[in-house]
Amino acid sequence: MKNRFFFIFFFLIILLLNTTVFAQDEVSLLISESENYPPEDREYLLDRVSELVNELQQKGLESDTLVLKLKEGLHKKVRPYNIVKSLEKKKDSLLEAQKILEEINLSGIHDEETLNNIATSIEYSVPTDLIKSALQQKVAQDDKSAKKIVDSLASLIEMGIQPQQAGVIVNQFASKSNQSKDLNSLTKIIERARLEGIDPQRIATKMEEALSKTNSIAMIEMEVQGFIADIKQKPTIKSGQGIVISSPGITSSGVPGSEGGTSLSPSSETPASGSNIPSQEGGSPLE
């Protein structure tokens, strides 16, 4: 029995070491093959990114999101210092998300998707106390309800709802209903309105107002639907015009986002002078 235990332990250690080596090798390959930066910039990136990857893995977290963000920054020729700053922001948000799940003892939803959704919400500046409050109100029910809270929060942000307001909506909902389908229904109302060309922020504001007045999800839904019907009678924006937010700090047009996260911007902050930071950073402005 003892031999079996040591074998399993040894196997897990080998697996962890192999995963770490693979991630570091991928980072090294991405940076070394990037021809947009001089040698000193590549050396700086390799040193700093490897540190961040190692820090995540020491906490038992995957580094896939960092690698993807690194790829994006290298492809857009973002300045090395700004790439590192963005990756540091992502690393910190992942560690904070892990801390939240540990504090409220939601061991059943430690999957990568949920962790990343919480981290993204943090990057977009959703207050952590709102995230905790919403999850804590669901922890007495089941892990699936708590996971739905996180997924819906991410969906609202992706639709263009202001992060703080998205946090307030899911937190208010969590205190009023124990049915995940109710939150799904409210989220779909906003999504349908957005697809019809109605500013989702207006619907969210009305929804927050309705949630503050009654505990009846059915009444809230009716009030919001009536509000949408009134808007359709007097449209204020063209059909099809919606708001879609990409990942924190990165927009499809190449212009760094202004709300939450850390921009992968080649023209924003410049690094402080120091021996570990290249004196002249590579990369050209995002056009």
Disulfide bonds with the S-S distance in Angstrom:
none
